[in-house]
Amino acid sequence: MRKTTLLIMAAGIGSRYAQGIKQLEPVGTRGELIIDYSVHDAVKAGFNEIVFVIRRDIEADFRERIGERVERVCRALGVEIRYAFQSLTAVPEGFGVPEGRVKPWGTGQAVLAAKNLLRGPFAVVNADDYYGKEAFRKLHDWLTLDHDATAIGMAGFILKNTLSDNGGVTRGICKLHPGHGHICDVVETRDIVKTASGIAAGGEELDPDAYVSMNFWGFPAREGQAPAYLDLLEKGFADFFREEVPRDPLKAEYLLPNHIGGLLRTGQVTVKMLRTGDRWYGVTYREDLLSVTDNFKRLIAEGAYPEDLYSDLLG
């Protein structure tokens, strides 16, 4: 079986989430985190390695609340668990950290934090997003096929299925080539909110049925080799420091949708969108937590997951 890795980005500072680390909030009936459901769905889909990207300052809490439990389950299933650490000071050679900067550099840097661990095809997800089973199956199966080095896969979610009732969210809105499933652009769009008439961002109405990126990407590679995308990502990080950081040194973020969108516009990559109708759940704001826990109760009651989450994998 081809080795496939799931990289879970769990280092985000959670600036919109009042008090506490949102990645470590329980949402399941037995204290499971959203990460538990991602690990469960990934392993069931066929992923056989998990890499957590975290920060050193949350390592102890992370291992106590999730890491040790997941390690026990995955050890029994023959799935390897590894860790990488995202750091504010891990910047490109020749650059420094701007005075007053406290937040990490974004999802692009999170992936680079794990660069030395990634050999073979891998997928990327956020720790605080629930994606549904279909997306994991589709990305895993796509990664097990042979692709050009310039190919990228992406789980595409319907915009109206990805919003919070408690405030604005950021989504990468996808533009598709007519007639086939490849993406021609990804536009990172901030402060998307529900309105009385539909969905809008910055006063502009958006198509509720548009497909969006939820940072669920797949990067193919030959067995034992690093995906070609990682070199592009590393080069782009230096460009980001030259061009973007001087304009906004305290808040500029190196985001995967922005980087991949730029590569698409210059013809350096192709992105295949793997459509999913699954509904996203996530804890962007503290007020989201109640609705997310209610939805997991519903999924368990409907039989989508067992009460004892990993029992169906362990037998």
N, C-alpha and C positions, 0 to 999 in steps of 0.2 A: 504494500500500500504506500502510495506517495505521501511523504511527510508534508503536512499542511499546518501552519501556525496561525493562531489567533492572537493578535496583539490588542490588549485592552488598555486604553488610555485612562488612567485613574489619578493623574497628578494635578488636575484642574483645581484652582484655588476656590472655586464656588463663590465668586464675589457677589452674585445676586441672591445667594441663599443665606438667610440670616441665621447665625449661630450654628456651628457644627459643620461637619464635613459631609456633604450630601451623598458622596459615593458610599458612605458607611451607614446610611440610614436603612433600617429594616423595612421591607415592604411585604414580605411573605407571611403566611400564617404561623410559621415556626421561626420567624426572625431572619428569613433569607433576604439578601440584598438583591438589587437589580443585577449585579455582577453574577450572582449565583445562577440566575436564569440564562444569562448569556453563556456562561460556562456550560450549563446543562445542554442548551440548544446547540452549541458548537460541537460538543463531544458527540451528541446524538447524530449530528450531521456528518461527522467523520473527521473533524479536526483532531490532531493527535499531539499538539503542543500548545501551551498557553504561555504567553509572556505578558506580565503585568508591568506597566510603566507607572511608577509612583514617585513621590518625593521622599527624601530621607526623613523629613520631620513627621510624616504620617506613617512611617514604616511599622513601628510597633503596634499602633492601632489597627493598621491594615492587616497585619499578620494575625493579630488576635481575633479580629472580627470576621475575616474572610479567608486569608491566606492559608492558615493551618487546616481549616475545614476543607477547602478546595484541594489542598495538597493530599489529604488523606483519601478523598474520593478519587482523584485522578491517579494517584499511585496504584490504587486497586484496579484501575482501568487501563494502566499502561500509558497514561498521558503525562507528558513531562511538564512541569511548572518551572518557569524561570522569572527573574526580576530584572528590570532596568530602572534607572533613576534619572528623572528629569531635573535639571538644575538650572537656576537662573544664571549661573556663572559659566555654563557650557555654551560659549559663543564662538563664532568663527575666528580663526587665527587672525590677529591684527586688529581685533575689535575688543571693546570693553563694555561693561555694564553701565548704562547711564545712571548718574547719581539720582537717587530717589526711586528707582525701579524696584518693585517688589513682586510683581506677578510673573509667572513663567511666560515663555515666548510663544506658546500656542501649540496646536496639534502637529504642525510640521516638525517642530523641535522634539515633541514627544516621540515621534517615530524615529528620529535620528538618535535619540537616547538609546534605542535598542538596536542600532544598526549592526553592531558587532555580533549580535545574537541571531540575526536573521539570515538563514541559509535555506533556500527553497521558497516556494510560494507562501504568501501570508496574506491575511486579511486584518483590517483595523476596525475597531469599534470604540465608542465612548463608554465609559464605565457607568454613567448615569442615564443611559438610554436603553429602553427595552425595544428590541427590533422585531420579535416574533420568529417563529420557527422557519417559515418559508424563506426568509432572507438568508439565514445561515445555510440552509440546504442549497439554495441557488448559487451562493458565492463559493461554497466548498466545491460543488460539482464543477463549476466553471474553472476553478483553480486547478483541478486535476487534469484538465485538458491541456494540450500544447498550444501555446500562443506566441506571437511575435514579442520580442523584448520590449516593444513600445506599447503593448496592450495593457490596459487597466480595466478592471471590472468595478461596477458600483451598484449597490442595491438602491433602487429608486422607489421612494415612498410618495404617496399622494399628499400634497400640501395640507389639505383639510384634515388628514388623519394624523397630523404631527404638531398640533398647536396646543398651547397652554391656555386655560381659562383665566389665568392669574397675571398675565402680563405678556410683553413682547418676547419673541424668540428670534434667533438667527438661523436662517436656512440657506443652503446653496440651491438656488432655483436653476433647473436644467433647461437648456434649449436643445432640442433634438433635430437631427437631420431628417428631412421629410422621407418617409417611406421605410426607414429601418431604425434599429434600436441603438444607434450610436449617438453620443452626445457631442454637440459642437461647442458648447460653452456652459460653464457653471458660474452663476453670478451670486456671490455671497450677499445676502440681503438681510439687513438688521431690523429689529423692532417690528416684526410681523405680528399683527394682532387681529383678533376677531372684531368685526364691526357689526352694526345693525343691518348693513346690507350685504355683508360677506366677509372678505379678508383684505387687509390693506397693509402697506408699509410706507411710512412717510407721507401719508395722505393719498397714495396711489393704490387703486384697486388691483388686486392680484387674482389670477385664475385659481379657484379652489382646487381644481383637478390637475393643476400643474404638478410635474414630478420634481422632487427635491432630493438633494443629498442630505443624509443624516450622518455623514462621516462613517459610512460602512463601505470601505473600499477593499478591492482585491488586487494584489500585485503578483503576477505569475513569475516563475523562475524555474530553471532547471534544478533538479535535485542536487543539493549541496552547494549551490551557487547563490550569491546575493542577487536579489532582483535589480535589474538595471535602473529602476526608478530611484533607488536610494542614492545613486550618484547624482542624478538630477536634483533630488531634494537637498542634498548637501551643497551643491553649487548654488541653488536658489536661496539657501539660508544666508550665504555671504552677500548675494545680491540684495536680499531683504535688509541687511544691516547697512549696506551702502545707500539704498534708496528710500526705504520706509522708516527706519528707526530715527534718522535725523528729523523727520517731519513730526513724529509723535513718540518721543523716547520713552515715555512712561506707560503708554497703552498699546503701541503697535504690536500686532500679533502675526506670527507666521502660520497661516492656516492652510490646511490641505486643500480645501475647495478653491481657494485663491490661487495656490501654486499650480494645481492641476488645470484650472481654467486657463491660466497663462500658457501652459504647455499645449493645451488644445488649440488656442488661438494662433500659435506659431507652428502648428503641425508636428510637434515633437512626440505626441502620444495620441493614441485613440482610446476612447472610453466606451465600453459596452455597458448599457444600462440593463440591469436585471430587475424587471418590474415586480413589485410586491404590493398586494392589497392589504397587508397586515397593518394594524393600527399601532402607532408608536405611543409609548408611555415613558415619561421622564419627569425627574424632579429638578426643574429649573428654579422654582421658587418654593419656599417652605409650604405655602398653601397648596402646592400640587400633591403633597405627600398623601393626604387623605384619599383623594380620588385615585391615586396610583395603587394604594393598598386595597381599596375597594375593587379595583379592576382585577388585581391578582386573586382576590377571593372569588370573583366571578369565574375567572379562568380555571381555577381549581374545581369549583362546583360543576363546571361544564365538562370536566374531565380532560382539559388540555394539559394539566400537570397533576401528578400525584400530590397528596398532602405532604408526604415525605419526599421532597423534591427529587433527590437522586436515586430513589429506590428502583425506578424503572430502568436505570442504567446498570445498577449493581446486581440486579436480579434477586 
